[in-house]
Each structure stands twice: as structure tokens, then as C-alpha cells.
Amino acid sequence: MELSTTENQRMIADMIRDFGTKHIRPFMRQWDESQEFPVDVFKELGKLGLMGVLVPAEFGGSGFGYLEYVTAIAELSKIDGSIGLSMAAHNSLCTGHILQFANDAQKKKYLPKLATAEWIGAWGLTEPNTGSDAGNMRTVAVQDGDHWVINGAKNFITHGKSGQVAVVIVRTGETGDSRGMTAFIIEKGTPGFSAGRKEDKMGMRASETTELVFQDCRVHQDQVLGNVGEGFIQAMKVLDGGRISIAALSLGIAQGAFEAALAYSQERQQFNQPISSFQGISFKLADMATEIEAASLLTYQAADMKNRGLDVNKESAMAKYYASEVAVRAANEALQIFGGYGFTKDYPAEKFYRDAKLCTIGEGTSEIQKLVIARAILK
Ligand SMILES: Cc1cc2nc3c(=O)[nH]c(=O)nc-3n(C[C@H](O)[C@H](O)[C@H](O)COP(=O)(O)OP(=O)(O)OC[C@H]3O[C@@H](n4cnc5c(N)ncnc54)[C@H](O)[C@@H]3O)c2cc1C
């Protein structure tokens, strides 16, 4: 496994730090409070090549691999996890699904727009009654001539309202049949397709999360992504890659919380000395640093394997599971190091704390990651 940072990774990290200082840090608290998804900033990030990181240059993307992708999401999430989450969902889920499974005509139509963030992408698997148990989804598509008619709803969908295009996985066969689901590409404005309620969330508030509603939504068969009946199997493969991006998101949040706590511990004086001189505080920092290093190694290992075309089902689940739990622990300890000030909105600790929790839930909870890992090691 390659451990040294490449020139591209350094360039991406510098670019994001610079962009973040000017265009994210000054506004992130306002977005968090008003729960605003900053579409313009997202599109600016698209112009920098960050919304088509893995998309080949022939389709308008940056043509990078997973190492650069992890660096980009982690660096962005050190600043604001919400923007990191939106970047991960756009790149890995909607764009990633089309990149992996669409036909040439679909790739030519959608990838250049998504890779530049001219269009924002959404991806719908989860439903109100089926989250971890997504294979039991109830949203149904019925064939009618050369069209499919979709009825049902998806929830917790990132960019459900702002997305110009969504990839959705719906039932086209029997319940309980993993080959009974199909993926469709659906454009905003398609009759019968609309965004529903926007969630009011504890964290990741600048990343938009809404319902998608389908009421006799007629979609031409040309919008089927890959083959009929393969939607769920495709989705599981998309999530194998997507989990690397949530591991990167977790890593960034953990690093951001750690860096803030480290700096504060050296400034804050109690008993006439910096609090970092107390063993109780320095051991917290030592634990955080060690766990972040381990999470980083797991994440970059999964990224390196993905770059080499290897099966990352177990490794991406391990990276996502471990890094997300580390993010929650690191954010918790960072807040503790900030003391009472950590509990206020004047310091960044409380936002890291609120944002980190999503990482153990989105794209498969920690329990589901353990299920994936256990299945892989027991087979
Ligand atoms: C901010 C945000 C953004 C999201 N973005 C998207 C998106 O863009 N697209 C999309 O499709 N989805 C998205 N999701 C949905 C997300 O993937 C689901 O919330 C997640 O998969 C969990 O599903 P659930 O919320 O229905 O929880 P449930 O599945 O109801 O789980 C509840 C609890 O039961 C546990 N549990 C369930 N099954 C088992 C089991 N077999 N063994 C042990 N424990 C189990 C879970 O671990 C959890 O602790 C998003 C969610 C959030 C909060």
C-alpha cells in the first residue's frame, strides 16, 4: 500500500484550505443556523473539479483516483462536515452510480453536467419504512408500454430538492427478491416527481435532506440504469465505494475536532498553566491522535484497494465503521477539552459533535457495517 502523499493530494488539500478560508469558514455558522444548503458554493467547488473527482476527463471530470478523493472529502470536512457530506453524496452516489452502470448515451448526457456541478445529483434508496432493510422497499415501478409508472416515496435523500437529477432504486419485481429492483435516472420536472418535506436535523444542517415523492411518475424506459432487476445489486456496489467517502468524511471531522482541541489546550490556562500540561488532557489528545491515525490507515487502505480494482466490501465497511466511531469519540473529547466554551456556539467543538453523529448512521449504520464485516469473515 502506498502511504506517501502524492503531489495531487497536496495540491487538492492546499486548494480546499484556501477555498474554505475564503468561502466556507466565514459563512458556515449562518448556514448551520438557518439550515441553508449553499448551492452557489457547491457549484464553485464544482468549478474546482471537486464534484467529478472520479469521473474521467472525457466526461468532464477530474479523472483522479480514490486517494485524491479521500483527501478532498477529509480536507473539506475538517472545515465543514455538511459540505463534505454533500460532496460525498454527489460524487459517490448519484454520479458514481451513473459512472459505474449507465450506458454510453446516459454517461454522455449526465456525467459532464454532474462532474462540473452544473447539475446537482441525488440518490434514493432509503424509504420511510425501509432503511437498513432497503431490500424490502415499497416504492414500485410498473411497466406501461415503453414507460414505467412509479409510485411511492424515498426519504432522507441528500439534495432531494436542489438536485436536478436523481438516481432512484425502486421495486420492479417480487418483494424479497434481490433481483426485483431497478435503478432509474429521473430528472427534476418529470411529471409526478417532486421533493417532499425537508428534514430539520441536529447536525449536517447545511447539507439538504428531503423526501422524494412519486405519484404516477412516468419515466421512459431509456431512463433505466443498467438492466431491469439489477438495481439493488448495483446499489450495494455503489455503497461499497460510497462508504470510503463516509470514512473520509469521518476522518476529516475527527481531524478538525482534534486540531481545534489541540490548539485550545495549549492556549487555555487553568491553575497557571496550559491545560495541555495536565496528563488528563494530554492523554485525551494522545488517544485521539492514535485513533485518527488508525482510521486514516483503514480509509486509505480501502481507497488504495479500490484504485487497484480489488473487492473492498469488507475493507470499506471496516473503514467506515471505525472512522465514524472515531469521529464521534474525537468530537466528544474535543468538546470536553473546550469545557463550558465547547458547549457554546462561539467555538467549533459543538458543531463537530453534532455533525459527527451522522457518520455512524448514513450509508449504513455501524451495526450494518458490522454485519457486512461479519458476513465477509465468516463466509
Ligand atoms: C443526513 C442524512 C442523509 C442521508 N442521505 C441519504 C441519501 O442521500 N440517500 C439514501 O438513500 N439514504 C440516505 N440517508 C438514509 C440513511 O442511509 C439511513 O438513515 C440509514 O441507512 C439507516 O436507516 P434508518 O434511518 O431507516 O434506520 P433503521 O434501519 O430503522 O435502523 C434503526 C436502528 O436499528 C439498527 N438495525 C437495523 N437493522 C439491524 C440489524 N439487522 N442488526 C442490528 N441492528 C440493526 C440500526 O443499526 C439502527 O441502530 C441519509 C440519512 C441521513 C440522516
The ligand as a MOL file (V3000), in Angstrom:
LIG
                    3D

  0  0  0     0  0            999 V3000
M  V30 BEGIN CTAB
M  V30 COUNTS 53 58 0 0 0
M  V30 BEGIN ATOM
M  V30 1 C -28.4000 13.2850 6.8770 0
M  V30 2 C -28.7710 12.0140 6.1780 0
M  V30 3 C -28.5380 11.8900 4.8150 0
M  V30 4 C -28.9060 10.7320 4.1450 0
M  V30 5 N -28.7500 10.6640 2.7760 0
M  V30 6 C -29.2740 9.6050 2.1070 0
M  V30 7 C -29.2850 9.5940 0.6730 0
M  V30 8 O -28.8090 10.5360 0.0170 0
M  V30 9 N -29.8630 8.5430 0.0450 0
M  V30 10 C -30.4140 7.4850 0.7170 0
M  V30 11 O -30.9150 6.5540 0.0870 0
M  V30 12 N -30.4130 7.4650 2.0870 0
M  V30 13 C -29.8700 8.4960 2.7840 0
M  V30 14 N -29.8900 8.5120 4.1720 0
M  V30 15 C -30.5130 7.3880 4.8730 0
M  V30 16 C -29.5340 6.5290 5.6660 0
M  V30 17 O -28.7440 5.7670 4.8040 0
M  V30 18 C -30.3680 5.7020 6.6450 0
M  V30 19 O -30.8200 6.5840 7.6560 0
M  V30 20 C -29.5990 4.5490 7.2480 0
M  V30 21 O -29.3240 3.5740 6.2820 0
M  V30 22 C -30.3640 3.8900 8.4210 0
M  V30 23 O -31.6760 3.6180 8.0910 0
M  V30 24 P -32.8730 4.0870 9.0760 0
M  V30 25 O -32.6170 5.5070 9.3780 0
M  V30 26 O -34.1570 3.7240 8.4690 0
M  V30 27 O -32.6210 3.2560 10.4100 0
M  V30 28 P -33.1600 1.7720 10.7150 0
M  V30 29 O -32.7850 0.8700 9.5930 0
M  V30 30 O -34.5800 1.8350 11.1080 0
M  V30 31 O -32.2650 1.4000 11.9810 0
M  V30 32 C -32.6220 1.7580 13.3170 0
M  V30 33 C -31.6260 1.0760 14.2530 0
M  V30 34 O -31.7340 -0.3500 14.1350 0
M  V30 35 C -30.4720 -0.9090 13.8200 0
M  V30 36 N -30.6450 -2.0810 12.9510 0
M  V30 37 C -31.4000 -2.1900 11.8310 0
M  V30 38 N -31.2520 -3.4120 11.2940 0
M  V30 39 C -30.3850 -4.0810 12.0820 0
M  V30 40 C -29.8130 -5.4000 12.0610 0
M  V30 41 N -30.1070 -6.2750 11.0970 0
M  V30 42 N -28.9460 -5.7450 13.0470 0
M  V30 43 C -28.6400 -4.8720 14.0410 0
M  V30 44 N -29.1400 -3.6190 14.1070 0
M  V30 45 C -29.9900 -3.2380 13.1500 0
M  V30 46 C -29.7070 0.2130 13.1130 0
M  V30 47 O -28.3110 -0.0120 13.1840 0
M  V30 48 C -30.1700 1.4160 13.9230 0
M  V30 49 O -29.4120 1.4920 15.1140 0
M  V30 50 C -29.4950 9.6520 4.8620 0
M  V30 51 C -29.6980 9.7660 6.2390 0
M  V30 52 C -29.3830 10.9310 6.8950 0
M  V30 53 C -29.6850 11.0340 8.3710 0
M  V30 END ATOM
M  V30 BEGIN BOND
M  V30 1 1 1 2
M  V30 2 1 2 3
M  V30 3 2 2 52
M  V30 4 2 3 4
M  V30 5 1 4 5
M  V30 6 1 4 50
M  V30 7 2 5 6
M  V30 8 1 6 7
M  V30 9 1 6 13
M  V30 10 2 7 8
M  V30 11 1 7 9
M  V30 12 1 9 10
M  V30 13 2 10 11
M  V30 14 1 10 12
M  V30 15 2 12 13
M  V30 16 1 13 14
M  V30 17 1 14 15
M  V30 18 1 14 50
M  V30 19 1 15 16
M  V30 20 1 16 17
M  V30 21 1 16 18
M  V30 22 1 18 19
M  V30 23 1 18 20
M  V30 24 1 20 21
M  V30 25 1 20 22
M  V30 26 1 22 23
M  V30 27 1 23 24
M  V30 28 2 24 25
M  V30 29 1 24 26
M  V30 30 1 24 27
M  V30 31 1 27 28
M  V30 32 2 28 29
M  V30 33 1 28 30
M  V30 34 1 28 31
M  V30 35 1 31 32
M  V30 36 1 32 33
M  V30 37 1 33 34
M  V30 38 1 33 48
M  V30 39 1 34 35
M  V30 40 1 35 36
M  V30 41 1 35 46
M  V30 42 1 36 37
M  V30 43 1 36 45
M  V30 44 2 37 38
M  V30 45 1 38 39
M  V30 46 1 39 40
M  V30 47 2 39 45
M  V30 48 1 40 41
M  V30 49 2 40 42
M  V30 50 1 42 43
M  V30 51 2 43 44
M  V30 52 1 44 45
M  V30 53 1 46 47
M  V30 54 1 46 48
M  V30 55 1 48 49
M  V30 56 2 50 51
M  V30 57 1 51 52
M  V30 58 1 52 53
M  V30 END BOND
M  V30 END CTAB
M  END
